[in-house]
């Protein structure tokens, strides 16, 4: 199972293409309904937080040259790493602490503005691993900002949760994500239970303290320790939800915030999945049109292929079988970037001839599986964080009632996302915190929101909804008529220039500005 909202996956796409692709947390009530009704549960606020002890606020990170890790090589001389102590439980700031891994590269030019924090989505993406590879995209910003990122709690080097071994992860790829029989339904739920128990065994005490709210509070402590009066921030995909929660908790500390590929803050778990089904179907239609195919017939052909693979998984050159889950993942992955659409064409053609090798390679890219069979941690951390955020726990029966609507939205993506509503947080050991995140931020400085009309994972309508919920005069919407997940650095001079002017000069664009596809 996987929820396809991660921007973190996109950062690996270039490497995949050279060799041969997240919501934010979903929200909802236990009824399994489609609404975005707010929970009556308590939401921590900045004014309700306890004063922080000086042992936290007076920290001086011991910056030193970054070292290689088990999963990545050392990033180079320009990069420094350190750790930051944060409370395990933010309701007890003077209690037990955990360490967060930080990375930075100092500003290269004059007139330094401050630190610019990056979150690459997921949830669960490692900023320590991701920022060096993104530095070329933001090279102009590097002139006046220290580029800073971190592994959020529960991720990577910051008490990263590993719920399954590589062997167990590979075995789970054989579980049918769209069960057809009672036995398959039980196997589907048993797989979810096994995952939850593995997480609890690995990091039981931490599971109640990895929420988006926890991480937003970590960010404000980070701001203080870095010596910044205001938080300057660049959040992508799930990182936009994190940015919205931060703005709500600390409106007076908001500096220049860019939220790219915006998660709809008003969508609960079911509504979020429907949004994604629409977004990915829209992207698939655009892809099919670009190849000269009729979107309706092309969609039906792909759905039929997935049905055949469900009954009879395909052989691959590696000896592994291409299951329905892996085939679906392999289709999803190239839709994150328009320049990877040709790889989807080739993979689908090869699969139609009975060879699942190319779709398997695409799925492995999304799942961060390397040639030795080692899997990355983002898919596991993603689930751990979002299941603490999400209060909704639809039952299998409730999800099954929703399937016809999901299938009408998208014959390809609907069935997977509909079933996954029941499996994603099934049998989770800690309760979720809210229906939908609170992001209202009256009095905050203007926040720049970027929506991409072709975005599959975070449909562009979410940017307008985030603007509305942030409040009048706070959310400023910029639309790009492009393709793929995210907008900045994806080929639009108009988008890049607008973002750069905002971050470097404080120039706020007119709300509703539109950048054409080739502008």
C-alpha positions as CSV (number, residue, x, y, z in Angstrom):
1,X,0.0,0.0,0.0
2,X,1.1,3.5,-0.6
3,X,-0.5,6.9,-0.7
4,X,0.9,8.8,-3.7
5,X,1.5,12.3,-2.5
6,X,5.2,12.4,-2.0
7,X,7.3,15.0,-3.8
8,X,10.3,13.2,-2.4
9,X,9.9,10.6,-5.1
10,X,10.4,13.2,-7.8
11,X,13.9,14.1,-6.6
12,X,15.0,10.6,-7.7
13,X,13.5,10.9,-11.1
14,X,16.5,12.3,-12.9
15,X,18.6,9.5,-11.7
16,X,16.0,7.0,-12.9
17,X,15.8,8.5,-16.3
18,X,19.5,8.6,-16.7
19,X,19.6,4.9,-16.0
20,X,16.9,4.0,-18.3
21,X,9.0,8.7,-9.7
22,X,3.8,13.4,0.1
23,X,-0.7,14.2,1.7
24,X,0.2,15.5,3.0
25,X,-1.6,13.7,5.7
26,X,-5.2,12.8,4.9
27,X,-7.9,13.7,7.3
28,X,-11.4,12.4,8.0
29,X,-14.1,11.2,10.4
30,X,-14.7,7.6,11.3
31,X,-17.8,7.5,9.1
32,X,-15.7,7.3,6.0
33,X,-17.6,10.2,4.5
34,X,-16.5,12.7,1.9
35,X,-16.8,15.9,3.8
36,X,-14.2,18.3,5.2
37,X,-16.0,18.9,8.5
38,X,-13.7,20.2,11.2
39,X,-13.0,18.0,14.2
40,X,-14.1,19.3,17.6
41,X,-10.8,18.0,19.0
42,X,-8.3,20.3,20.6
43,X,-5.6,21.8,18.4
44,X,-2.4,23.0,20.1
45,X,-1.7,26.7,19.6
46,X,1.4,28.8,20.0
47,X,-0.3,30.8,22.8
48,X,-1.1,27.6,24.7
49,X,2.4,26.2,24.5
50,X,4.7,26.2,27.6
51,X,7.7,28.4,27.7
52,X,10.8,26.7,26.4
53,X,13.7,26.1,28.7
54,X,17.0,27.8,27.9
55,X,18.7,24.4,27.5
56,X,16.7,24.2,24.2
57,X,16.7,27.8,23.0
58,X,20.4,28.5,23.8
59,X,21.7,25.5,21.9
60,X,24.7,26.0,19.6
61,X,24.7,23.3,16.9
62,X,28.1,21.8,16.4
63,X,28.3,22.3,12.6
64,X,30.9,20.1,10.9
65,X,31.5,18.7,7.5
66,X,28.8,16.1,6.6
67,X,29.9,12.5,6.5
68,X,28.7,9.7,4.3
69,X,25.8,7.5,5.5
70,X,24.7,4.0,4.8
71,X,22.3,5.3,2.2
72,X,24.2,8.3,0.7
73,X,27.7,9.6,0.0
74,X,29.1,12.7,1.7
75,X,27.6,15.8,-0.1
76,X,30.8,17.9,-0.4
77,X,32.8,20.6,1.3
78,X,30.0,23.3,1.1
79,X,27.7,21.2,3.4
80,X,27.8,21.1,7.2
81,X,25.8,18.8,9.4
82,X,24.7,19.1,13.1
83,X,22.1,17.9,15.5
84,X,19.3,19.8,17.3
85,X,17.7,18.6,20.6
86,X,13.9,18.9,20.7
87,X,11.4,17.7,23.2
88,X,10.1,14.2,22.6
89,X,6.7,15.5,23.9
90,X,6.0,19.1,23.2
91,X,3.6,19.2,26.2
92,X,6.6,18.6,28.4
93,X,9.3,20.8,26.9
94,X,11.6,20.3,29.9
95,X,11.3,16.5,29.6
96,X,13.0,13.8,27.5
97,X,14.6,15.0,24.2
98,X,15.4,13.5,20.9
99,X,18.0,14.6,18.3
100,X,17.1,15.9,14.8
101,X,19.7,15.8,12.0
102,X,20.3,19.1,10.3
103,X,22.2,20.2,7.2
104,X,23.2,23.6,5.8
105,X,25.2,25.4,3.2
106,X,26.1,29.0,4.1
107,X,25.0,31.9,1.9
108,X,27.7,32.7,-0.8
109,X,27.0,36.3,-1.5
110,X,26.6,39.5,0.4
111,X,23.5,41.0,2.1
112,X,22.5,37.7,3.7
113,X,18.8,37.6,4.5
114,X,18.9,34.6,6.9
115,X,18.2,30.9,6.8
116,X,15.8,29.3,4.3
117,X,14.4,26.0,5.6
118,X,13.3,23.4,3.1
119,X,10.9,20.5,3.5
120,X,10.6,18.1,0.6
121,X,7.3,16.5,1.4
122,X,6.4,12.9,1.9
123,X,5.7,13.1,4.7
124,X,8.9,11.3,5.5
125,X,11.4,12.8,3.1
126,X,15.0,13.3,4.3
127,X,16.1,16.9,4.0
128,X,19.7,15.9,4.9
129,X,19.8,13.6,1.9
130,X,17.6,15.8,-0.4
131,X,18.9,19.3,0.0
132,X,22.4,18.9,-1.6
133,X,20.8,17.5,-4.8
134,X,18.3,20.4,-4.9
135,X,20.9,23.1,-4.4
136,X,21.5,23.6,-8.1
137,X,17.8,24.4,-8.6
138,X,17.9,27.1,-5.9
139,X,21.4,28.4,-6.7
140,X,20.2,32.0,-7.0
141,X,18.6,31.8,-3.5
142,X,21.9,30.4,-2.1
143,X,23.5,33.8,-2.7
144,X,21.6,35.4,0.1
145,X,20.2,32.6,2.2
146,X,21.8,29.8,4.2
147,X,20.1,26.8,2.8
148,X,18.9,24.6,5.6
149,X,17.0,21.3,5.9
150,X,16.6,18.5,8.3
151,X,15.3,15.0,8.8
152,X,11.9,15.5,10.6
153,X,11.3,13.4,13.7
154,X,10.7,9.8,12.7
155,X,12.7,10.2,9.5
156,X,16.1,9.1,8.5
157,X,18.8,10.1,11.0
158,X,16.2,11.7,13.3
159,X,14.9,8.6,15.1
160,X,13.9,7.1,11.7
161,X,11.2,4.5,12.0
162,X,11.7,1.2,10.2
163,X,8.6,-1.0,10.5
164,X,9.7,-3.7,8.1
165,X,12.9,-5.4,6.9
166,X,13.7,-5.4,3.2
167,X,12.6,-9.0,3.0
168,X,9.2,-8.2,4.6
169,X,8.8,-5.2,2.4
170,X,9.3,-7.3,-0.8
171,X,6.9,-10.0,0.5
172,X,4.2,-7.3,1.0
173,X,4.4,-6.4,-2.6
174,X,2.5,-9.6,-3.4
175,X,-0.5,-8.6,-1.3
176,X,-3.5,-7.7,-3.5
177,X,-4.3,-4.0,-3.1
178,X,-7.8,-4.5,-4.6
179,X,-9.0,-7.7,-2.9
180,X,-11.4,-9.9,-4.9
181,X,-12.2,-12.6,-2.3
182,X,-12.8,-12.7,1.4
183,X,-9.4,-14.4,1.8
184,X,-7.7,-11.6,-0.1
185,X,-9.5,-9.1,2.1
186,X,-8.2,-10.7,5.2
187,X,-4.7,-10.8,3.8
188,X,-5.0,-7.1,3.0
189,X,-6.0,-6.2,6.6
190,X,-3.4,-8.7,8.1
191,X,-0.7,-6.9,6.1
192,X,-1.7,-3.6,7.6
193,X,-1.8,-5.0,11.1
194,X,1.7,-6.5,10.6
195,X,3.0,-3.2,9.4
196,X,1.6,-1.4,12.4
197,X,3.0,-3.9,14.9
198,X,6.4,-3.6,13.2
199,X,6.4,0.2,13.7
200,X,5.3,-0.2,17.4
201,X,8.1,-2.7,18.0
202,X,10.7,-0.5,16.5
203,X,9.8,2.9,17.9
204,X,6.7,2.4,20.1
205,X,7.1,5.5,22.3
206,X,7.9,7.8,19.4
207,X,4.8,6.9,17.4
208,X,2.7,9.4,19.4
209,X,5.1,12.2,18.8
210,X,5.8,12.4,15.1
211,X,2.8,14.6,14.0
212,X,2.8,17.6,11.7
213,X,2.1,19.8,14.7
214,X,5.2,18.3,16.5
215,X,7.4,19.1,13.5
216,X,6.0,22.6,13.1
217,X,7.0,23.3,16.7
218,X,10.5,21.8,16.0
219,X,10.7,24.3,13.1
220,X,10.2,27.3,15.4
221,X,12.8,26.0,17.8
222,X,15.1,25.6,14.8
223,X,14.4,29.2,13.8
224,X,15.4,30.4,17.2
225,X,18.6,28.4,17.4
226,X,19.6,29.5,13.9
227,X,19.2,33.1,15.1
228,X,16.4,34.2,12.8
229,X,13.7,36.6,13.9
230,X,11.3,35.3,11.2
231,X,11.0,31.8,9.6
232,X,11.8,31.8,5.9
233,X,10.6,28.5,4.4
234,X,10.2,26.6,1.2
235,X,7.7,23.6,1.5
236,X,6.9,21.2,-1.3
237,X,3.9,18.8,-1.4
238,X,3.3,17.6,2.2
239,X,5.7,20.4,3.1
240,X,2.9,22.9,2.2
241,X,0.7,21.4,4.9
242,X,3.5,21.6,7.3
243,X,4.0,25.3,6.4
244,X,0.3,26.0,6.8
245,X,0.3,24.4,10.3
246,X,3.4,26.5,11.2
247,X,1.7,29.7,10.0
248,X,-1.3,28.9,12.2
249,X,0.8,28.2,15.3
250,X,3.2,31.0,14.8
251,X,1.7,33.7,12.6
252,X,3.9,36.5,14.0
253,X,7.0,34.5,13.2
254,X,6.1,34.0,9.5
255,X,8.7,35.6,7.2
256,X,8.7,34.6,3.5
257,X,7.0,31.3,3.0
258,X,6.7,29.5,-0.4
259,X,4.3,26.6,-0.6
260,X,4.7,24.7,-3.9
261,X,2.3,21.8,-4.9
262,X,-0.2,22.7,-2.2
263,X,-2.1,20.0,-0.3
264,X,-5.8,20.8,0.1
265,X,-6.1,21.6,3.9
266,X,-9.9,21.1,3.9
267,X,-9.9,17.6,2.6
268,X,-10.4,14.7,5.0
269,X,-9.0,11.2,4.3
270,X,-11.6,10.2,1.8
271,X,-11.8,13.5,0.1
272,X,-8.0,13.6,-0.2
273,X,-8.0,10.3,-1.9
274,X,-10.7,11.4,-4.3
275,X,-8.7,14.5,-5.1
276,X,-5.7,12.3,-5.9
277,X,-7.8,10.0,-8.1
278,X,-8.9,13.1,-10.0
279,X,-5.4,14.5,-10.2
280,X,-3.8,11.4,-11.4
281,X,-6.6,10.7,-13.9
282,X,-6.2,14.3,-15.2
283,X,-2.4,13.7,-15.6
284,X,-3.0,10.3,-17.3
285,X,-5.5,11.9,-19.7
286,X,-2.9,14.6,-20.6
287,X,-0.3,11.9,-21.1
288,X,-2.5,9.8,-23.3
289,X,-3.5,12.9,-25.4
290,X,0.2,13.7,-25.8
291,X,0.7,10.2,-27.4
292,X,-2.3,10.6,-29.8
293,X,-4.5,8.3,-27.9
294,X,-8.1,8.9,-26.9
295,X,-8.0,9.3,-23.1
296,X,-11.1,7.2,-22.4
297,X,-10.0,4.3,-24.5
298,X,-6.4,4.6,-23.3
299,X,-7.6,4.5,-19.7
300,X,-9.7,1.4,-20.2
301,X,-6.7,-0.3,-21.9
302,X,-4.5,0.4,-18.8
303,X,-7.3,-0.7,-16.4
304,X,-7.7,-4.0,-18.3
305,X,-3.9,-4.5,-18.2
306,X,-4.0,-4.1,-14.4
307,X,-6.8,-6.6,-14.1
308,X,-4.9,-9.2,-16.2
309,X,-1.8,-8.7,-14.0
310,X,-4.0,-9.1,-10.9
311,X,-5.0,-12.5,-12.2
312,X,-1.6,-13.5,-13.6
313,X,1.5,-11.4,-12.5
314,X,4.1,-10.8,-15.2
315,X,7.6,-12.2,-15.4
316,X,10.6,-9.9,-15.3
317,X,14.2,-10.2,-16.3
318,X,15.1,-10.0,-12.6
319,X,13.1,-13.1,-11.7
320,X,10.7,-11.1,-9.5
321,X,7.1,-11.0,-10.5
322,X,5.3,-7.8,-11.5
323,X,2.2,-7.9,-9.2
324,X,-0.8,-5.6,-9.6
325,X,0.5,-3.3,-6.8
326,X,3.9,-3.0,-8.5
327,X,2.4,-2.4,-11.9
328,X,0.1,0.3,-10.5
329,X,3.1,2.0,-8.7
330,X,5.1,1.8,-12.0
331,X,2.3,3.7,-13.7
332,X,2.0,6.3,-11.0
333,X,5.7,7.1,-10.8
334,X,6.3,8.6,-14.3
335,X,3.2,10.9,-14.0
336,X,5.1,13.0,-11.4
337,X,7.3,14.4,-14.2
338,X,6.4,15.2,-17.8
339,X,9.9,14.3,-19.0
340,X,9.4,10.8,-17.7
341,X,6.3,10.2,-19.8
342,X,8.3,8.4,-22.6
343,X,9.4,5.8,-20.0
344,X,5.8,5.1,-19.2
345,X,5.0,4.6,-22.9
346,X,7.8,2.1,-23.2
347,X,6.9,0.3,-20.0
348,X,3.3,-0.1,-20.9
349,X,4.1,-1.4,-24.4
350,X,6.5,-3.9,-22.9
351,X,3.9,-5.0,-20.4
352,X,1.3,-5.5,-23.1
353,X,3.8,-8.0,-24.6
354,X,4.0,-9.9,-21.4
355,X,7.2,-8.5,-19.9
356,X,6.9,-6.6,-16.6
357,X,10.6,-5.6,-16.3
358,X,10.2,-1.9,-17.2
359,X,7.2,-1.3,-15.0
360,X,9.0,-3.1,-12.2
361,X,12.0,-0.8,-12.6
362,X,9.7,2.3,-12.4
363,X,8.0,0.9,-9.3
364,X,11.4,0.2,-7.7
365,X,12.3,3.9,-8.3
366,X,9.2,5.0,-6.4
367,X,9.8,2.5,-3.6
368,X,13.5,3.5,-3.4
369,X,14.6,-0.1,-3.9
370,X,18.2,-0.4,-5.1
371,X,19.8,-3.2,-7.0
372,X,20.8,-5.1,-3.8
373,X,17.1,-5.2,-2.7
374,X,17.4,-2.5,0.0
375,X,14.4,-0.2,0.3
376,X,14.4,3.4,1.4
377,X,12.6,4.6,4.5
378,X,10.3,7.3,3.0
379,X,7.3,5.0,2.4
380,X,7.4,3.7,6.0
381,X,7.9,7.1,7.6
382,X,5.2,8.6,5.4
383,X,2.6,6.2,6.9
384,X,3.8,6.6,10.4
385,X,3.5,10.4,10.3
386,X,0.2,10.5,8.5
387,X,-1.5,7.9,10.7
388,X,-0.7,10.0,13.7
389,X,-2.2,13.1,12.0
390,X,-5.3,11.3,10.6
391,X,-8.1,10.7,12.9
392,X,-10.2,8.8,10.4
393,X,-10.1,5.0,10.4
394,X,-12.6,3.8,7.7
395,X,-13.5,0.1,8.1
396,X,-13.3,-2.3,5.2
397,X,-17.1,-2.2,4.8
398,X,-17.1,1.6,4.7
399,X,-14.4,1.6,2.1
400,X,-16.2,-0.9,-0.1
401,X,-19.3,1.3,-0.2
402,X,-17.2,4.1,-1.5
403,X,-15.6,2.0,-4.3
404,X,-18.2,2.7,-7.0
405,X,-17.6,6.5,-6.7
406,X,-13.8,6.0,-6.7
407,X,-14.1,3.9,-9.8
408,X,-16.3,6.5,-11.6
409,X,-13.6,9.1,-10.9
410,X,-10.8,6.9,-12.3
411,X,-11.0,3.3,-13.4
412,X,-7.2,3.1,-13.0
413,X,-6.5,5.0,-9.8
414,X,-9.9,4.9,-8.0
415,X,-9.9,1.2,-6.9
416,X,-6.5,1.4,-5.4
417,X,-7.1,4.6,-3.5
418,X,-10.5,3.5,-2.4
419,X,-9.4,0.2,-0.9
420,X,-6.3,1.9,0.6
421,X,-8.6,4.1,2.8
422,X,-9.3,1.0,4.8
423,X,-5.8,-0.4,4.9
424,X,-3.6,2.7,5.4
425,X,-4.1,3.2,9.1
426,X,-5.9,-0.1,10.0
427,X,-5.1,-1.3,13.5
428,X,-2.8,1.6,14.2
429,X,-1.5,1.6,17.8
430,X,-2.1,5.4,18.5
431,X,-5.1,7.5,17.7
432,X,-5.0,10.2,15.0
433,X,-5.0,13.9,16.0
434,X,-7.4,15.7,13.7
435,X,-9.9,15.5,10.9
436,X,-8.2,18.2,8.8
437,X,-5.2,20.5,9.7
438,X,-5.9,24.0,11.1
439,X,-4.0,26.5,8.9
440,X,-5.8,29.8,9.6
441,X,-3.1,32.5,10.2
442,X,-4.7,35.9,10.7
443,X,-2.0,38.6,10.9
444,X,0.7,36.5,9.2
445,X,2.8,38.0,6.4
446,X,1.8,37.1,2.9
447,X,2.4,33.4,2.0
448,X,3.1,32.5,-1.7
449,X,1.1,29.4,-2.8
450,X,1.9,27.7,-6.2
451,X,-0.6,25.5,-7.9
452,X,0.2,23.5,-11.1
453,X,-2.9,22.7,-13.2
454,X,-1.4,19.4,-14.3
455,X,-0.2,18.3,-10.8
456,X,-1.3,14.6,-10.2
457,X,-0.5,14.2,-6.5
458,X,-1.7,17.6,-5.2
459,X,-4.3,18.9,-7.7
460,X,-4.1,22.7,-8.3
461,X,-7.4,23.4,-6.6
462,X,-5.7,22.9,-3.3
463,X,-3.8,26.1,-3.7
464,X,-6.9,28.2,-3.7
465,X,-8.4,26.3,-0.8
466,X,-5.2,26.9,1.2
467,X,-5.3,30.6,0.4
468,X,-8.9,30.8,1.6
469,X,-8.1,29.0,4.8
470,X,-4.9,31.0,5.6
471,X,-7.1,34.1,5.5
472,X,-7.6,37.3,3.7
473,X,-4.4,39.0,2.8
474,X,-2.3,36.0,3.8
475,X,-2.5,33.4,1.1
476,X,-1.3,34.7,-2.3
477,X,-2.0,32.2,-5.2
478,X,0.3,31.7,-8.2
479,X,-0.9,29.3,-10.9
480,X,1.3,27.5,-13.5
481,X,-0.4,25.8,-16.5
482,X,2.1,23.0,-16.5
483,X,2.5,19.3,-15.9
484,X,4.1,17.2,-13.2
485,X,4.3,17.5,-9.4
486,X,5.4,21.0,-8.3
487,X,6.3,24.1,-10.3
488,X,9.4,25.8,-9.2
489,X,12.5,24.7,-11.1
490,X,10.4,22.7,-13.6
491,X,11.0,24.9,-16.6
492,X,8.8,28.0,-16.1
493,X,10.8,31.2,-16.2
494,X,7.7,33.0,-15.0
495,X,7.2,30.8,-11.9
496,X,10.9,30.9,-11.0
497,X,11.2,34.7,-11.4
498,X,8.1,35.3,-9.3
499,X,9.3,33.0,-6.5
500,X,12.8,34.5,-6.6
501,X,11.5,38.1,-6.4
502,X,9.4,37.2,-3.4
503,X,12.2,35.4,-1.5
504,X,15.0,37.7,-2.4
505,X,13.3,41.1,-2.6
506,X,10.0,40.6,-0.7
507,X,8.0,41.3,-3.8
508,X,4.5,39.9,-3.4
509,X,2.8,39.1,-6.7
510,X,-0.8,39.9,-7.4
511,X,-3.1,37.2,-6.0
512,X,-4.3,35.0,-8.9
513,X,-1.3,35.6,-11.1
514,X,-1.1,32.9,-13.9
515,X,2.0,31.6,-15.7
516,X,1.4,30.0,-19.0
517,X,2.8,26.5,-19.8
518,X,5.8,27.8,-21.9
519,X,6.2,31.2,-20.2
